Amino acid sequence: MEIKTLLILILILFVYSLIGGAIMMALEQAKEETASTDITTTLSTFLTDHSSCMTSSELSTLLTEVKDAYDSGVMSVIGNTSAATQWDFGNSIFFVVTAITTIGYGNQTPATKGGQAFIVIFALIGIPVTGLIIAGLAEKIKKLNSYFTNKKIPCLNKYTKTEKGFKYFLLYFTTICLLILIPSAIISAIEDWAYGEAIYYTVITFTTIGFGDFVVGTTTEGGTKIVYKILVIIWIFTGLAWVGALIGECTETAKAFTEKKEKKQV
């Protein structure tokens, strides 16, 4: 893939994500704000009227309303009239990006019919474009790796294709480790996670498993959150491209090894 084509695709996906984030915010935020107001009023009244006792029926009602609010995306209600919203612009962009990269953490989901319908269409268009971009980036990484190892480390030329493959694999693997270890330390500090938890989150993200038990950006607010999440998105795309390049190199190395073994048997 030509670099010009790759850059155009990246620009298209960037604009596409901004538009998608804005639409998801418009579709989902109003419902979330209504749910937040309703549950705040309910809790305030309940805590005032029943400060010393609680029946099973009252508890059931309370828990039902809390669950409904949580399902609509409300993260905090008690004593906080300006609770953080899951559907601000930064969170909405991050949501659509995790959808088109197929990470899909699952901690944030659309609660409106319009939002659900939109993200289905958005993902069906965005996933193939994202796949092309990641494949293109992986291709560029592979070429850069080949140039570096062939021009800067000429001694590698004496090795067979299989041996070179193992050398390339080590280089890819080392780079991916750096993409995991260093950012994990930064994420650990920002999110107040244990370092092991940050590494766990990183690996789960790069492999697009996306369990959703750990998600970045839940402790930052305002403009800082948007900048932070944009940097995380860039880091995620970089990591996915390197993982793609590593998988490609592993496939080629395994193929070369198999072909060499078959020739010996013949």
SERO-4910 file (N, C-alpha, C, O; in steps of 0.05 Angstrom, whole numbers):
BEGIN
 pado doro    nc1    nc2    nc3   cac1   cac2   cac3    cc1    cc2    cc3    oc1    oc2    oc3
  Met    A     17    -24      0      0      0      0     18     25      0     36     27     16
  Glu    A     12     43    -18     27     68    -20     23     85      5      1     85     17
  Ile    A     44    100     13     42    116     37     20    137     34      6    144     54
  Lys    A     17    148     10     -4    168      5    -32    157     10    -49    169     22
  Thr    A    -36    132      0    -62    119      4    -67    114     33    -89    117     43
  Leu    A    -46    105     47    -49     99     76    -56    124     91    -73    123    109
  Leu    A    -43    147     85    -48    172     99    -77    181     94    -90    192    112
  Ile    A    -86    178     69   -113    186     62   -133    169     78   -153    180     88
  Leu    A   -128    143     80   -146    125     95   -146    133    125   -167    133    137
  Ile    A   -123    139    136   -121    148    164   -137    173    168   -152    176    188
  Leu    A   -134    193    150   -149    218    152   -179    213    150   -195    224    166
  Ile    A   -187    195    132   -216    189    129   -226    176    155   -248    183    164
  Leu    A   -211    157    166   -220    144    190   -221    163    214   -238    161    231
  Phe    A   -202    182    215   -201    202    236   -226    219    235   -240    222    256
  Val    A   -233    230    212   -257    246    209   -282    229    214   -301    238    227
  Tyr    A   -282    205    204   -304    186    208   -309    181    238   -332    180    247
  Ser    A   -287    178    253   -290    173    282   -300    198    296   -317    196    315
  Leu    A   -291    222    288   -301    247    300   -331    250    296   -346    256    314
  Ile    A   -340    245    271   -368    247    265   -384    226    280   -405    231    291
  Gly    A   -373    201    281   -387    180    295   -390    186    325   -410    181    337
  Gly    A   -368    196    337   -369    203    365   -389    225    371   -404    223    390
  Ala    A   -391    245    353   -410    267    357   -439    256    355   -456    265    370
  Ile    A   -444    238    336   -471    227    332   -478    210    356   -501    212    366
  Met    A   -460    193    366   -466    176    389   -471    193    414   -489    187    429
  Met    A   -456    215    417   -461    233    440   -488    245    438   -503    247    458
  Ala    A   -496    254    414   -522    266    410   -545    246    415   -566    254    426
  Leu    A   -541    221    407   -561    201    410   -564    191    439   -587    186    448
  Glu    A   -542    189    454   -542    176    480   -542    195    504   -552    187    525
  Gln    A   -531    219    501   -526    235    525   -552    245    538   -554    246    563
  Ala    A   -572    251    522   -597    261    533   -611    240    551   -620    247    573
  Lys    A   -611    216    542   -623    194    558   -607    190    584   -619    185    605
  Glu    A   -581    192    582   -564    188    606   -569    210    626   -571    205    650
  Glu    A   -571    235    616   -576    258    634   -603    256    648   -606    263    671
  Thr    A   -623    247    633   -650    243    645   -649    222    666   -661    226    688
  Ala    A   -635    200    661   -633    178    680   -618    188    705   -625    180    727
  Ser    A   -597    204    701   -582    215    723   -598    233    741   -597    231    766
  Thr    A   -615    250    729   -632    268    744   -653    252    760   -658    257    784
  Asp    A   -665    232    747   -685    216    760   -674    200    784   -687    200    805
  Ile    A   -651    188    781   -640    172    803   -630    189    825   -631    181    849
  Thr    A   -620    213    819   -610    231    839   -634    240    857   -632    241    881
  Thr    A   -656    247    844   -680    255    859   -691    232    876   -698    236    899
  Thr    A   -691    208    865   -701    185    879   -684    179    904   -695    174    925
  Leu    A   -658    180    901   -640    174    923   -642    195    945   -642    189    969
  Ser    A   -644    220    937   -646    242    956   -671    239    973   -670    242    998
  Thr    A   -693    234    960   -719    230    974   -718    206    993   -727    207   1015
  Phe    A   -707    185    982   -705    160    998   -688    164   1023   -695    155   1045
  Leu    A   -664    176   1020   -646    180   1042   -657    199   1063   -651    196   1087
  Thr    A   -674    218   1054   -686    236   1073   -709    223   1089   -711    227   1113
  Asp    A   -725    208   1075   -749    196   1088   -743    170   1103   -759    162   1120
  His    A   -721    156   1096   -716    130   1108   -688    128   1118   -674    108   1112
  Ser    A   -679    147   1133   -652    147   1143   -647    127   1164   -624    119   1169
  Ser    A   -667    118   1178   -663     99   1201   -674     71   1196   -669     53   1212
  Cys    A   -688     67   1174   -699     40   1169   -702     35   1139   -701     53   1123
  Met    A   -704     10   1133   -707      2   1104   -721    -25   1102   -712    -44   1114
  Thr    A   -743    -26   1087   -757    -51   1083   -746    -65   1058   -733    -53   1042
  Ser    A   -753    -90   1055   -744   -105   1032   -755    -94   1006   -742    -93    986
  Ser    A   -781    -85   1008   -794    -73    985   -780    -47    976   -775    -42    953
  Glu    A   -773    -31    996   -759     -5    990   -732    -10    979   -723      3    960
  Leu    A   -718    -30    990   -691    -37    980   -693    -47    951   -676    -40    935
  Ser    A   -713    -63    946   -717    -74    919   -721    -51    899   -710    -51    877
  Thr    A   -738    -32    907   -744     -9    890   -719      7    885   -713     15    862
  Leu    A   -704     12    906   -679     28    903   -659     14    885   -648     27    867
  Leu    A   -655    -12    888   -636    -26    872   -644    -27    843   -628    -26    825
  Thr    A   -671    -29    838   -681    -30    811   -675     -4    796   -666     -4    773
  Glu    A   -680     19    810   -674     45    798   -645     50    794   -636     61    774
  Val    A   -628     41    813   -599     43    810   -590     27    786   -573     37    771
  Lys    A   -600      3    783   -593    -13    760   -601      0    733   -585      0    714
  Asp    A   -625     10    732   -634     24    708   -616     47    701   -609     52    678
  Ala    A   -608     62    721   -590     85    717   -563     76    707   -551     88    689
  Tyr    A   -553     55    719   -527     44    711   -527     34    683   -508     39    667
  Asp    A   -549     20    675   -551     10    648   -553     33    627   -546     29    604
  Ser    A   -561     56    637   -563     80    619   -537     95    618   -534    115    603
  Gly    A   -517     87    634   -490     99    633   -483    117    655   -462    130    655
  Val    A   -501    120    676   -496    138    698   -475    125    716   -478    102    725
  Met    A   -453    140    722   -431    129    737   -431    138    766   -420    124    783
  Ser    A   -444    160    773   -444    170    800   -468    188    804   -475    204    787
  Val    A   -481    185    828   -505    201    833   -506    213    861   -516    236    863
  Ile    A   -497    199    881   -501    208    908   -484    233    914   -459    233    912
  Gly    A   -498    255    922   -484    279    929   -469    292    906   -451    308    911
  Asn    A   -476    286    882   -461    297    859   -480    303    836   -488    285    821
  Thr    A   -487    328    834   -506    337    813   -493    340    787   -507    344    766
  Ser    A   -467    340    786   -452    344    761   -435    319    756   -411    322    749
  Ala    A   -446    296    759   -431    271    755   -421    268    727   -432    279    708
  Ala    A   -398    255    725   -386    251    698   -405    236    680   -420    218    689
  Thr    A   -404    242    655   -421    229    635   -405    210    618   -382    215    611
  Gln    A   -417    187    612   -404    168    595   -405    177    566   -390    167    549
  Trp    A   -423    195    560   -428    202    532   -419    231    525   -432    244    510
  Asp    A   -397    240    538   -386    265    529   -370    259    503   -369    236    494
  Phe    A   -359    280    490   -347    276    464   -323    257    465   -320    240    448
  Gly    A   -306    260    486   -282    243    488   -290    214    491   -278    197    478
  Asn    A   -308    208    509   -317    180    513   -331    169    488   -328    146    482
  Ser    A   -346    186    475   -360    177    451   -341    170    428   -345    150    415
  Ile    A   -320    186    424   -300    180    404   -286    154    411   -282    136    395
  Phe    A   -278    151    437   -265    127    446   -282    102    442   -273     81    435
  Phe    A   -308    106    446   -327     84    443   -328     74    414   -326     50    408
  Val    A   -330     93    395   -332     85    367   -306     74    357   -306     56    340
  Val    A   -283     83    367   -258     72    359   -255     43    369   -245     26    354
  Thr    A   -263     38    394   -261     11    404   -281     -8    389   -277    -32    388
  Ala    A   -301      4    377   -320    -12    361   -307    -19    334   -309    -43    326
  Ile    A   -295      0    320   -285     -6    294   -258    -21    295   -250    -32    274
  Thr    A   -245    -21    318   -221    -38    321   -228    -66    332   -210    -83    335
  Thr    A   -253    -70    336   -265    -95    347   -255   -102    375   -257   -125    384
  Ile    A   -244    -82    389   -236    -87    417   -261    -90    434   -264   -109    450
  Gly    A   -280    -71    431   -306    -72    445   -305    -79    474   -313   -101    482
  Tyr    A   -295    -60    491   -292    -66    519   -318    -75    532   -317    -92    550
  Gly    A   -340    -63    524   -366    -72    536   -374    -57    561   -396    -61    571
  Asn    A   -357    -39    571   -364    -23    594   -383     -1    588   -396     10    606
  Gln    A   -385      6    562   -402     28    553   -418     18    529   -406     10    509
  Thr    A   -444     19    531   -460      9    508   -483     29    503   -493     41    522
  Pro    A   -493     31    479   -515     49    473   -541     39    485   -547     15    484
  Ala    A   -556     58    497   -581     50    510   -606     58    494   -628     50    500
  Thr    A   -602     73    472   -624     81    455   -625     64    430   -605     54    421
  Lys    A   -649     61    418   -652     46    393   -636     60    371   -623     47    354
  Gly    A   -636     87    371   -621    101    351   -591     97    353   -578     93    333
  Gly    A   -581     97    378   -553     92    382   -545     64    374   -524     59    362
  Gln    A   -562     44    380   -556     16    373   -556     12    343   -538     -1    332
  Ala    A   -575     25    329   -577     22    300   -553     36    287   -541     26    268
  Phe    A   -546     59    298   -524     75    286   -498     60    288   -483     59    268
  Ile    A   -492     49    312   -465     37    316   -463     12    299   -440      4    291
  Val    A   -485     -2    293   -484    -26    275   -475    -17    247   -457    -29    236
  Ile    A   -487      3    237   -480     13    210   -452     25    210   -436     20    192
  Phe    A   -446     40    231   -420     53    233   -397     32    234   -377     35    220
  Ala    A   -401     11    249   -381    -10    252   -378    -26    226   -355    -33    218
  Leu    A   -400    -31    212   -398    -46    187   -382    -31    166   -368    -44    149
  Ile    A   -382     -5    167   -366     11    148   -338     15    159   -318     13    144
  Gly    A   -336     20    185   -310     27    197   -291      4    201   -267      8    198
  Ile    A   -301    -20    206   -283    -43    211   -266    -50    187   -242    -53    190
  Pro    A   -277    -51    163   -260    -57    139   -239    -35    134   -216    -42    128
  Val    A   -247    -10    138   -228     12    134   -205     10    155   -182     13    148
  Thr    A   -213      4    180   -193      1    201   -174    -23    195   -150    -21    199
  Gly    A   -186    -44    185   -169    -68    177   -149    -61    156   -126    -70    157
  Leu    A   -158    -45    136   -139    -37    115   -117    -20    126    -93    -23    118
  Ile    A   -124     -1    144   -103     16    156    -83      1    172    -59      4    169
  Ile    A    -93    -17    189    -75    -33    206    -57    -51    188    -33    -54    194
  Ala    A    -69    -63    167    -53    -79    149    -32    -62    135     -9    -71    131
  Gly    A    -39    -38    127    -21    -20    113      2    -12    132     25    -11    124
  Leu    A     -5     -5    157     15      2    177     34    -21    182     58    -18    185
  Ala    A     23    -45    185     39    -69    189     58    -74    166     81    -82    170
  Glu    A     49    -68    142     66    -71    118     89    -52    119    112    -59    113
  Lys    A     84    -27    127    105     -7    129    125    -14    151    149    -10    148
  Ile    A    115    -25    173    132    -33    195    150    -56    186    174    -56    192
  Lys    A    139    -74    170    155    -97    160    177    -87    142    200    -97    143
  Lys    A    171    -68    124    191    -57    105    213    -42    121    236    -44    115
  Leu    A    204    -27    141    224    -12    158    242    -32    173    266    -27    175
  Asn    A    230    -53    182    245    -73    197    265    -87    178    288    -91    185
  Ser    A    256    -93    153    274   -106    134    297    -87    126    320    -96    124
  Tyr    A    291    -62    122    312    -42    116    332    -40    138    356    -40    134
  Phe    A    322    -39    163    339    -35    186    358    -59    189    382    -56    194
  Thr    A    346    -83    186    362   -107    191    382   -113    168    404   -123    172
  Asn    A    373   -106    143    390   -112    120    412    -91    115    435    -98    108
  Lys    A    405    -66    120    424    -44    115    441    -37    139    465    -32    137
  Lys    A    428    -38    163    443    -30    187    456    -53    201    475    -50    216
  Ile    A    446    -77    195    458   -101    207    464   -121    185    451   -142    182
  Pro    A    484   -115    168    490   -131    144    498   -160    150    496   -177    133
  Cys    A    507   -164    174    515   -192    181    492   -211    181    496   -236    179
  Leu    A    467   -201    181    444   -218    180    441   -231    153    427   -252    150
  Asn    A    454   -219    132    451   -230    105    462   -258    102    455   -273     83
  Lys    A    480   -266    120    491   -293    118    473   -315    128    477   -338    124
  Tyr    A    451   -306    142    432   -326    153    412   -335    132    407   -321    112
  Thr    A    401   -359    136    380   -369    118    354   -354    123    352   -338    142
  Lys    A    335   -358    106    309   -345    108    296   -351    135    284   -334    148
  Thr    A    298   -376    143    286   -384    168    300   -371    192    286   -362    210
  Glu    A    326   -371    191    342   -358    213    336   -328    214    334   -317    236
  Lys    A    334   -316    191    328   -287    190    300   -283    202    296   -263    217
  Gly    A    282   -301    196    255   -298    207    255   -298    237    240   -282    250
  Phe    A    271   -315    249    273   -315    278    285   -289    289    276   -279    310
  Lys    A    304   -278    274    317   -253    282    296   -230    281    294   -214    299
  Tyr    A    281   -230    259    260   -210    256    239   -213    278    229   -193    289
  Phe    A    232   -238    284    212   -243    305    222   -231    331    206   -219    346
  Leu    A    247   -235    338    258   -224    362    256   -193    363    250   -181    384
  Leu    A    262   -181    340    260   -152    338    231   -142    342    226   -123    357
  Tyr    A    213   -155    328    184   -148    331    176   -152    360    163   -134    372
  Phe    A    183   -175    372    174   -181    399    185   -161    419    171   -153    437
  Thr    A    211   -154    415    223   -134    433    209   -107    432    204    -95    452
  Thr    A    203    -99    407    189    -73    404    161    -74    417    153    -55    430
  Ile    A    147    -96    413    120    -98    425    122    -98    455    105    -86    469
  Cys    A    143   -111    466    147   -110    495    150    -82    505    140    -74    526
  Leu    A    165    -66    489    169    -37    497    143    -22    495    137     -5    511
  Leu    A    126    -29    475    100    -16    472     81    -24    494     61    -11    499
  Ile    A     88    -46    508     71    -55    530     82    -45    556     67    -34    573
  Leu    A    108    -49    561    120    -43    587    120    -14    594    113     -6    616
  Ile    A    130      3    575    132     32    581    105     45    584    100     59    604
  Pro    A     87     42    563     61     55    566     45     44    591     30     59    603
  Ser    A     50     19    598     36      8    621     44     22    646     27     26    664
  Ala    A     69     30    648     79     45    671     65     72    673     57     81    695
  Ile    A     62     85    650     49    111    649     19    108    656      8    124    672
  Ile    A      6     89    644    -22     84    649    -27     77    679    -46     86    691
  Ser    A     -9     61    690    -11     54    718    -11     78    736    -26     80    755
  Ala    A      7     97    729      9    122    745    -16    139    742    -26    150    762
  Ile    A    -26    142    718    -49    160    712    -75    148    724    -91    162    736
  Glu    A    -78    122    719   -103    109    727   -103     98    756   -124     89    766
  Asp    A    -80    100    769    -77     89    796    -83     59    797    -96     49    815
  Trp    A    -73     45    776    -74     16    775    -48      4    784    -27     17    783
  Ala    A    -48    -21    792    -23    -35    797    -10    -40    769    -24    -41    749
  Tyr    A     16    -41    769     31    -44    744     22    -69    729     19    -69    704
  Gly    A     18    -91    744      9   -116    731    -19   -112    718    -24   -124    697
  Glu    A    -36    -97    731    -63    -92    720    -61    -76    694    -76    -81    675
  Ala    A    -42    -57    693    -38    -41    669    -27    -58    646    -36    -55    623
  Ile    A     -9    -76    652      2    -94    632    -21   -113    622    -24   -117    598
  Tyr    A    -37   -122    640    -60   -139    633    -78   -124    614    -87   -135    594
  Tyr    A    -85    -99    621   -102    -83    604    -90    -79    576   -104    -81    556
  Thr    A    -64    -74    575    -51    -70    549    -52    -94    532    -58    -92    508
  Val    A    -45   -117    543    -45   -142    527    -74   -149    518    -78   -157    495
  Ile    A    -93   -145    536   -121   -151    529   -130   -132    506   -146   -140    489
  Thr    A   -120   -108    506   -127    -88    485   -113    -95    459   -127    -96    438
  Phe    A    -87   -100    459    -72   -106    435    -81   -132    421    -79   -135    397
  Thr    A    -92   -150    436   -102   -175    425   -132   -173    418   -144   -192    408
  Thr    A   -143   -149    422   -172   -142    416   -191   -160    431   -214   -164    423
  Ile    A   -182   -172    453   -200   -188    470   -220   -169    483   -245   -174    483
  Gly    A   -210   -147    495   -227   -126    507   -247   -135    527   -271   -132    523
  Phe    A   -238   -146    550   -257   -155    570   -274   -132    581   -298   -136    586
  Gly    A   -261   -109    586   -276    -86    596   -275    -82    626   -287    -64    636
  Asp    A   -260   -100    640   -258    -97    669   -239    -74    676   -241    -62    698
  Phe    A   -221    -68    658   -203    -44    661   -205    -28    635   -201    -38    613
  Val    A   -211     -2    638   -214     16    615   -201     43    623   -207     53    645
  Val    A   -185     54    606   -172     79    612   -191    103    610   -212    101    597
  Gly    A   -183    125    623   -198    150    620   -221    154    639   -237    173    636
  Thr    A   -224    136    659   -247    139    677   -241    158    700   -259    165    715
  Thr    A   -215    166    703   -208    184    725   -200    212    716   -195    229    732
  Thr    A   -200    217    690   -193    243    679   -218    258    670   -238    245    663
  Glu    A   -217    284    669   -241    300    663   -234    321    642   -211    328    638
  Gly    A   -255    332    629   -253    355    611   -234    351    588   -232    330    576
  Gly    A   -219    373    582   -201    373    559   -178    353    563   -168    342    544
  Thr    A   -170    349    588   -149    330    594   -157    302    585   -141    287    574
  Lys    A   -182    295    590   -192    268    582   -191    264    552   -182    243    543
  Ile    A   -199    285    537   -199    283    508   -171    278    497   -166    261    481
  Val    A   -152    295    507   -124    293    498   -113    265    505   -100    252    489
  Tyr    A   -118    257    530   -108    231    540   -119    208    523   -104    190    515
  Lys    A   -145    209    517   -157    187    501   -147    187    472   -145    166    460
  Ile    A   -142    211    461   -131    212    434   -104    199    433    -98    184    414
  Leu    A    -87    205    453    -61    193    455    -63    162    458    -48    147    446
  Val    A    -82    154    474    -87    125    478    -95    112    452    -87     90    445
  Ile    A   -112    126    436   -121    115    410    -98    112    391    -96     91    378
  Ile    A    -80    132    390    -56    130    373    -39    106    382    -29     91    365
  Trp    A    -36    104    408    -20     82    419    -32     55    412    -18     36    405
  Ile    A    -59     53    414    -73     28    407    -68     20    378    -63     -3    372
  Phe    A    -71     40    360    -67     34    332    -38     25    326    -33      7    311
  Thr    A    -19     38    340      9     31    337     13      2    346     26    -14    333
  Gly    A      2     -4    369      5    -31    380     -8    -52    363      3    -74    359
  Leu    A    -32    -46    353    -46    -65    335    -30    -70    309    -29    -93    300
  Ala    A    -17    -49    299     -1    -52    274     23    -69    280     30    -87    263
  Trp    A     36    -65    302     60    -81    309     52   -111    314     66   -129    306
  Val    A     30   -115    327     20   -142    332     14   -155    305     20   -179    301
  Gly    A      1   -140    287     -4   -151    260     21   -158    245     23   -179    232
  Ala    A     42   -141    247     67   -146    234     80   -171    246     92   -187    232
  Leu    A     78   -174    273     90   -197    286     76   -223    277     90   -243    272
  Ile    A     50   -222    276     35   -246    267     43   -253    238     46   -277    232
  Gly    A     45   -233    221     54   -237    193     81   -250    192     86   -268    176
  Glu    A    100   -240    208    127   -250    208    127   -279    219    142   -296    208
  Cys    A    112   -284    239    110   -312    250    100   -331    229    109   -353    226
  Thr    A     79   -322    214     68   -338    193     88   -345    171     91   -368    163
  Glu    A    103   -324    162    123   -328    141    146   -345    151    156   -362    136
  Thr    A    154   -341    176    176   -357    187    168   -387    190    183   -405    183
  Ala    A    144   -391    199    134   -419    202    131   -432    174    137   -455    171
  Lys    A    123   -416    154    120   -426    127    147   -434    116    151   -455    103
  Ala    A    167   -416    120    194   -421    110    206   -446    124    220   -462    111
  Phe    A    202   -448    150    212   -471    165    199   -497    155    213   -517    152
  Thr    A    173   -497    150    159   -520    140    169   -528    112    174   -552    107
  Glu    A    172   -508     95    182   -514     67    210   -526     68    216   -544     53
  Lys    A    227   -515     86    255   -525     88    255   -554     98    270   -570     88
  Lys    A    237   -560    117    235   -587    128    225   -606    107    235   -629    105
  Glu    A    206   -597     91    195   -615     70    215   -620     48    216   -643     37
  Lys    A    232   -601     41    253   -605     21    273   -625     31    283   -641     15
  Lys    A    280   -624     57    299   -643     68    288   -672     66    302   -691     61
  Gln    A    262   -674     71    249   -701     70    249   -712     42    251   -736     38
  Val    A    246   -694     22    247   -703     -6    275   -711    -14    279   -719    -37
***
